[in-house]
Each structure stands twice: as structure tokens, then as C-alpha cells.
Amino acid sequence: MGDIAECSWSSSALCCIGSITVLYYLLRWSWQCWHGFIVYVMSEIWQTDLKAYGQWAVVTGATSGIGRAYADELAKRGLDLVLISRSVKKLHFVAKDIESQFRRQTRVIQADFTEGHSIYSAMTQQLEGLEIGILVNNVGMNYTGILANFLDVPDPEQRITQVINCNILSVTQMSRLILPCMVKRGKGLIINISSEAASQPQPMLSIYSATKIFVTYFSRSLSAEYRSQGITVQCVAPFVVSTNMTHNVPVNPLVKSAASFARDALNTVGYTSYTSGCVTHALQNIALSIFFPDWLRLSSFCVQRMARLAHKMEPQIRERMANNKQD
């Protein structure tokens, strides 16, 4: 009789634990769906007035890809632009295009972010006196045009330092330059472009992945530190966007154009401090975490398959890189 009562009690306890677990995951799933609906659907209807942050927006890496798309979209929404990149010729071309298309003021600053700390003192003087409401830390680079093991990085002594300067130092130093004025005015928006490659460790993209997780952690920490002072810090972690860095892969239901991505990502400002930028990338991120978890991604089998795939695709990628340089 006692054994039956003990068995009944154990069954009831297990049933209770199971019910609580199911309820927890249902509530969590429901909250994620509701949050996603607010961030990616409602934001299309009620967009944050970006002009409220200030007159000027600063965009790094502004002459192509996501940076150029952010610059165009910000100009379209009524902001004047400070464009920063390393090519003077491209900077003036983009500036003239924005002025003619959107009737906004522009300024250009030539800077090569791979050079390290020496570029920032001059940049401070060029930004002085501007009411900068938005900073987009977009500039970034990979260490090679294809997937590669760490020791296969071309010219590693120079290239590794360049990637760190461009992907990490640029974000911290540009934030250091512009944040004090935002804090003084009690408002401002900093958008830091990270990557889906930072969501989990990425073999064969080891340096790029590591630098981008720095951007993610730095952004989320900065948001916690300065949110109470009126500063919005948003981290954007896109999946694949058709740009020079991705060898202009064709746009499809899973791959966004830079212009479309920037428009969707800017809509999420004010709704979340961390975003994939658009609903399709958010769904891909969820699917990847479920069907391609860490233990599989980091397995020797998977890494070897990736290496073979990279070797197979190398001629096509190098051809696209050559065409991009000619363009």
C-alpha cells in the first residue's frame, strides 16, 4: 500500500514539473513571438522620428554596402550626413548623390580605420561644432575574401592588426568621440553593426567572429550604462546582405539588399536594443541555433566540410572579387 502511495506521489510530482516546464516554454515562445511582432511589424507602422536625436548623423564605411544604405535612408528621413571612409573619390560621389537626391547637407572625412589610433585626433577637429544625434559604426572587414583557417590568413602580421583596428578600435574610439556631446544634450543614438557570425563561434571566420562578438557585448554594456541618460545604443546583427563583403551574392528571400536591410533595421530603432535587422534574418538566426548548434558547428566533421566547400568555391569567389575591384 505504501509503495502505491509513493508511486502516486512521484507521478504527481513529475506531472507537475512537466506541466510547469511546458508552461514556461509556451510563455517564453509566446513572448518571443509578441516581441518579434512589435519589433518587426509594428515598427513598420509607427517609426521613431530619428530627427529628434539631432541634426547630423555620422556613418563610418559610408561609400558602399550597408553603410551607404544607412546613409541614404537617414538622409531620406531628414538628417544631414557626415560620411567617413578611406576613398576621397567615392566619398565625394556619395555626398553629391545624397545632396541631389535628398536635399540634405553632407560633409566628408577621409579616414582609413585600419591605421589604428592615429586617425582620431584629426577626426575630433572635423566633427567639432556639429549637433550629432546619430552615430552608425558600420565600418568593418574580414581578414580574407573566403573561409580560411587562422594560419591561412594572407600576410597575417599586418592583416590581423588591420581587422582588429577596423572592427573593434573604430567602434570604441568613434563612440568615445561622439558620446560625450550626446550625454551633454541628454539624447543620442548609436548604432553598432555586428554580425550573425557573432551569435555563435564561427570556425574559418575566427577573427571576424571574435571581433564582432566584441561589438555585440560592447553595445549591450554601453546601452545599460547610458540608457538612463537618454542615449539609445542599438546592436544590429545581420545575416547575409548582398554587399561587396559577401561578393554581391544575389538577393533572394533569405538574402536582403543593403537598401532594404537598412530601411527595415532603422525601423526597429526605439523598439529594441538588439536586432537582426529584419524578420527574415531573425527567423534564420532562430533556425540556425536549433538546427546548427554549437556542438555541430564546432565539430571536426563540420569544419572539414566547410573547408572543402570553401576550396570548391574559391575560383568563383576570386572571380567576383576581381569584378568588384574593376567596378
C-alpha positions as CSV (number, residue, x, y, z in Angstrom):
1,M,0.0,0.0,0.0
2,G,2.9,2.4,0.9
3,D,4.6,1.6,-2.4
4,I,1.4,2.5,-4.3
5,A,1.1,5.8,-2.5
6,E,4.8,6.6,-3.1
7,C,4.4,5.8,-6.8
8,S,1.3,8.0,-7.0
9,W,3.2,10.9,-5.3
10,S,6.2,10.5,-7.6
11,S,3.9,10.5,-10.7
12,S,2.1,13.6,-9.4
13,A,5.4,15.4,-8.8
14,L,6.7,14.5,-12.3
15,C,3.4,15.6,-13.9
16,C,3.6,18.9,-12.0
17,I,7.2,19.5,-13.1
18,G,6.4,18.6,-16.7
19,S,3.4,21.0,-16.7
20,I,5.5,23.8,-15.3
21,T,8.2,23.2,-17.9
22,V,5.7,23.1,-20.8
23,L,4.0,26.3,-19.4
24,Y,7.4,28.0,-19.1
25,Y,8.3,27.3,-22.8
26,L,4.9,28.2,-24.0
27,L,5.1,31.6,-22.2
28,R,8.6,32.1,-23.5
29,W,7.7,31.2,-27.0
30,S,4.6,33.5,-26.8
31,W,6.7,36.4,-25.5
32,Q,9.3,35.9,-28.3
33,C,6.5,35.9,-30.9
34,W,4.9,39.0,-29.4
35,H,8.3,40.8,-29.1
36,G,9.1,39.9,-32.7
37,F,5.7,41.2,-33.9
38,I,6.3,44.5,-32.1
39,V,9.9,44.9,-33.4
40,Y,9.4,43.8,-37.0
41,V,5.8,44.5,-37.8
42,M,4.5,47.4,-35.6
43,S,7.8,49.3,-36.2
44,E,6.8,49.5,-39.9
45,I,3.7,51.4,-38.9
46,W,4.9,53.6,-36.1
47,Q,8.5,54.6,-36.9
48,T,10.7,56.5,-34.4
49,D,11.3,60.1,-35.5
50,L,15.1,60.0,-36.0
51,K,15.3,63.7,-36.4
52,A,14.5,64.1,-32.7
53,Y,18.0,62.8,-31.9
54,G,19.8,65.7,-33.6
55,Q,20.5,67.4,-36.9
56,W,23.5,65.3,-38.0
57,A,24.2,61.6,-38.4
58,V,27.8,60.2,-38.7
59,V,28.2,57.0,-40.8
60,T,31.5,55.1,-41.0
61,G,32.2,53.0,-44.0
62,A,29.7,55.1,-45.9
63,T,30.6,54.6,-49.5
64,S,29.2,51.1,-50.1
65,G,27.2,48.3,-48.8
66,I,25.2,48.6,-45.5
67,G,27.0,51.9,-44.6
68,R,25.9,53.6,-47.9
69,A,22.4,52.2,-47.4
70,Y,22.2,53.6,-43.9
71,A,23.4,57.0,-45.1
72,D,20.8,57.1,-47.9
73,E,18.0,56.0,-45.5
74,L,19.0,58.6,-42.8
75,A,19.1,61.3,-45.4
76,K,15.7,60.2,-46.7
77,R,14.4,60.6,-43.1
78,G,15.6,64.2,-42.9
79,L,19.1,64.1,-41.4
80,D,22.3,65.7,-42.6
81,L,25.2,63.4,-43.1
82,V,28.9,63.2,-42.1
83,L,30.3,60.4,-44.4
84,I,33.5,58.7,-43.3
85,S,35.5,56.3,-45.5
86,R,39.0,55.9,-46.9
87,S,38.3,56.8,-50.6
88,V,38.1,60.5,-51.2
89,K,36.7,60.0,-54.7
90,K,33.9,57.7,-53.5
91,L,33.1,60.0,-50.6
92,H,32.5,63.0,-52.9
93,F,30.5,60.9,-55.3
94,V,28.2,59.6,-52.5
95,A,27.9,63.1,-50.9
96,K,26.8,64.7,-54.2
97,D,24.4,61.9,-54.8
98,I,22.8,62.4,-51.4
99,E,22.6,66.2,-51.8
100,S,20.9,65.9,-55.2
101,Q,18.5,63.1,-54.2
102,F,17.5,64.1,-50.7
103,R,18.5,67.8,-50.5
104,R,20.4,67.3,-47.3
105,Q,23.8,68.8,-46.2
106,T,26.8,66.5,-46.3
107,R,30.4,66.6,-45.0
108,V,33.1,64.1,-45.8
109,I,36.0,62.8,-43.8
110,Q,38.7,60.7,-45.3
111,A,40.0,58.1,-42.8
112,D,41.5,54.6,-43.1
113,F,40.3,52.8,-40.0
114,T,42.9,50.0,-40.4
115,E,45.6,52.5,-39.4
116,G,44.9,52.5,-35.7
117,H,44.6,55.3,-33.1
118,S,46.4,58.0,-35.1
119,I,43.4,59.0,-37.2
120,Y,41.1,60.0,-34.4
121,S,42.6,63.3,-33.2
122,A,42.1,64.9,-36.6
123,M,38.6,63.5,-36.8
124,T,37.8,65.2,-33.5
125,Q,38.5,68.6,-35.0
126,Q,36.5,67.9,-38.1
127,L,33.4,66.9,-36.1
128,E,33.6,69.8,-33.7
129,G,30.6,72.1,-33.5
130,L,28.1,69.7,-35.1
131,E,24.9,68.6,-33.4
132,I,25.5,64.9,-33.9
133,G,22.4,62.9,-33.0
134,I,23.2,59.6,-34.6
135,L,26.4,57.6,-35.0
136,V,26.4,54.5,-37.2
137,N,29.5,52.4,-36.5
138,N,29.3,50.4,-39.7
139,V,32.9,50.1,-41.0
140,G,34.2,46.5,-40.8
141,M,36.3,44.0,-42.7
142,N,37.1,40.3,-42.9
143,Y,40.7,39.0,-43.0
144,T,40.2,37.2,-46.2
145,G,37.7,37.0,-49.1
146,I,36.9,33.4,-48.4
147,L,36.6,31.0,-45.5
148,A,40.0,30.2,-44.1
149,N,41.8,28.6,-41.2
150,F,43.6,31.1,-38.9
151,L,47.1,30.2,-40.1
152,D,46.0,30.6,-43.7
153,V,45.3,34.3,-43.3
154,P,47.3,36.1,-46.0
155,D,50.0,38.5,-44.7
156,P,48.9,37.7,-41.1
157,E,51.2,40.1,-39.2
158,Q,49.6,43.1,-40.9
159,R,46.1,41.8,-41.7
160,I,45.2,40.7,-38.2
161,T,46.1,44.1,-36.8
162,Q,44.1,45.8,-39.6
163,V,41.0,43.7,-38.8
164,I,41.2,44.5,-35.1
165,N,41.7,48.2,-35.7
166,C,38.8,48.3,-38.2
167,N,36.3,46.1,-36.4
168,I,37.0,46.9,-32.7
169,L,39.0,50.1,-32.3
170,S,36.8,52.0,-34.7
171,V,33.6,51.3,-32.7
172,T,35.2,52.2,-29.3
173,Q,37.0,55.3,-30.5
174,M,34.1,56.7,-32.5
175,S,31.8,56.2,-29.5
176,R,34.4,57.9,-27.3
177,L,34.5,60.9,-29.7
178,I,30.7,61.4,-30.1
179,L,29.1,60.1,-26.9
180,P,30.1,63.0,-24.6
181,C,28.2,65.5,-26.6
182,M,25.2,63.2,-26.7
183,V,25.3,62.8,-22.9
184,K,25.6,66.6,-22.5
185,R,22.4,67.1,-24.7
186,G,20.6,64.2,-23.0
187,K,19.8,62.4,-26.2
188,G,21.5,60.4,-28.9
189,L,21.5,57.2,-30.9
190,I,24.5,54.9,-31.5
191,I,24.0,52.0,-33.9
192,N,26.8,49.4,-34.0
193,I,26.8,46.9,-36.8
194,S,27.8,43.4,-35.5
195,S,27.0,40.2,-37.4
196,E,25.2,36.9,-37.1
197,A,28.7,35.5,-37.1
198,A,29.0,36.7,-33.5
199,S,25.9,34.8,-32.3
200,Q,28.0,31.6,-32.1
201,P,31.7,30.8,-32.6
202,Q,32.5,30.6,-36.3
203,P,35.3,28.3,-37.4
204,M,37.1,29.6,-40.5
205,L,35.9,33.1,-39.6
206,S,37.6,33.0,-36.3
207,I,39.0,36.6,-36.1
208,Y,35.9,38.2,-37.8
209,S,33.6,36.3,-35.5
210,A,35.6,37.2,-32.4
211,T,35.7,40.9,-33.3
212,K,32.0,41.0,-33.9
213,I,31.1,39.5,-30.6
214,F,33.1,42.3,-29.0
215,V,30.9,44.8,-30.9
216,T,27.8,43.0,-29.5
217,Y,29.0,42.9,-25.9
218,F,30.3,46.5,-26.0
219,S,27.0,47.7,-27.4
220,R,24.8,46.0,-24.8
221,S,27.0,47.1,-22.0
222,L,27.1,50.7,-23.3
223,S,23.3,50.6,-23.6
224,A,23.0,49.6,-19.9
225,E,25.4,52.3,-18.8
226,Y,23.9,55.3,-20.7
227,R,20.2,54.4,-21.2
228,S,19.3,56.4,-18.1
229,Q,21.0,59.5,-19.6
230,G,18.8,59.5,-22.7
231,I,21.2,57.6,-25.0
232,T,19.9,54.7,-27.2
233,V,22.5,52.1,-28.2
234,Q,21.4,49.5,-30.7
235,C,23.4,46.5,-31.8
236,V,22.4,45.2,-35.3
237,A,23.5,41.7,-36.2
238,P,22.5,40.9,-39.8
239,F,22.6,37.6,-41.6
240,V,23.7,37.7,-45.2
241,V,23.2,41.0,-47.0
242,S,24.2,41.5,-50.7
243,T,27.4,43.7,-50.5
244,N,31.0,43.6,-51.6
245,M,31.9,41.8,-48.5
246,T,29.6,38.9,-49.4
247,H,30.7,39.2,-53.1
248,N,27.4,40.7,-54.1
249,V,25.5,37.4,-53.7
250,P,22.2,37.6,-55.5
251,V,19.2,38.9,-53.5
252,N,16.6,36.2,-52.7
253,P,14.0,35.6,-49.9
254,L,16.9,34.9,-47.4
255,V,19.4,37.5,-48.6
256,K,18.5,41.1,-48.3
257,S,19.7,44.0,-50.4
258,A,21.6,46.6,-48.5
259,A,18.9,49.3,-49.1
260,S,16.1,47.0,-47.9
261,F,18.0,45.9,-44.9
262,A,18.9,49.4,-43.8
263,R,15.3,50.5,-44.1
264,D,14.0,47.6,-42.0
265,A,16.8,47.9,-39.4
266,L,16.2,51.6,-38.9
267,N,12.5,50.9,-38.3
268,T,13.5,48.9,-35.2
269,V,15.2,51.8,-33.5
270,G,13.3,52.6,-30.3
271,Y,11.8,49.1,-30.2
272,T,14.8,47.0,-29.3
273,S,18.5,47.4,-28.3
274,Y,19.5,44.2,-30.2
275,T,18.1,43.2,-33.5
276,S,18.8,41.0,-36.5
277,G,17.6,44.0,-38.6
278,C,14.7,42.3,-40.3
279,V,12.2,39.5,-39.8
280,T,13.8,37.1,-42.3
281,H,17.2,37.4,-40.6
282,A,15.6,36.9,-37.2
283,L,13.9,33.7,-38.3
284,Q,17.2,32.4,-39.9
285,N,19.0,33.1,-36.6
286,I,16.4,31.1,-34.7
287,A,16.6,28.2,-37.2
288,L,20.4,28.2,-37.1
289,S,20.5,27.9,-33.3
290,I,18.1,25.0,-33.5
291,F,19.4,23.0,-36.4
292,F,23.1,24.0,-36.3
293,P,24.0,24.2,-32.6
294,D,27.5,24.8,-31.2
295,W,28.5,21.2,-30.8
296,L,27.8,20.6,-34.5
297,R,29.2,23.8,-35.8
298,L,32.5,23.3,-33.9
299,S,32.8,19.6,-34.8
300,S,35.8,18.4,-36.8
301,F,33.4,16.9,-39.4
302,C,31.6,20.2,-40.0
303,V,34.8,22.2,-40.2
304,Q,36.3,19.8,-42.7
305,R,33.2,20.0,-44.8
306,M,33.3,23.8,-44.7
307,A,37.0,23.7,-45.8
308,R,36.2,21.5,-48.8
309,L,33.3,23.8,-49.7
310,A,35.5,26.9,-49.4
311,H,38.1,25.2,-51.6
312,K,35.5,24.3,-54.2
313,M,34.0,27.8,-54.3
314,E,37.3,29.7,-54.2
315,P,37.6,30.2,-58.0
316,Q,34.1,31.7,-58.2
317,I,34.7,34.0,-55.2
318,R,38.0,35.2,-56.5
319,E,36.4,36.0,-59.9
320,R,33.7,38.0,-58.1
321,M,36.3,39.8,-56.0
322,A,38.2,40.7,-59.2
323,N,35.0,42.0,-60.8
324,N,34.2,44.1,-57.7
325,K,37.6,45.7,-57.9
326,Q,37.1,46.6,-61.6
327,D,33.7,48.1,-60.8
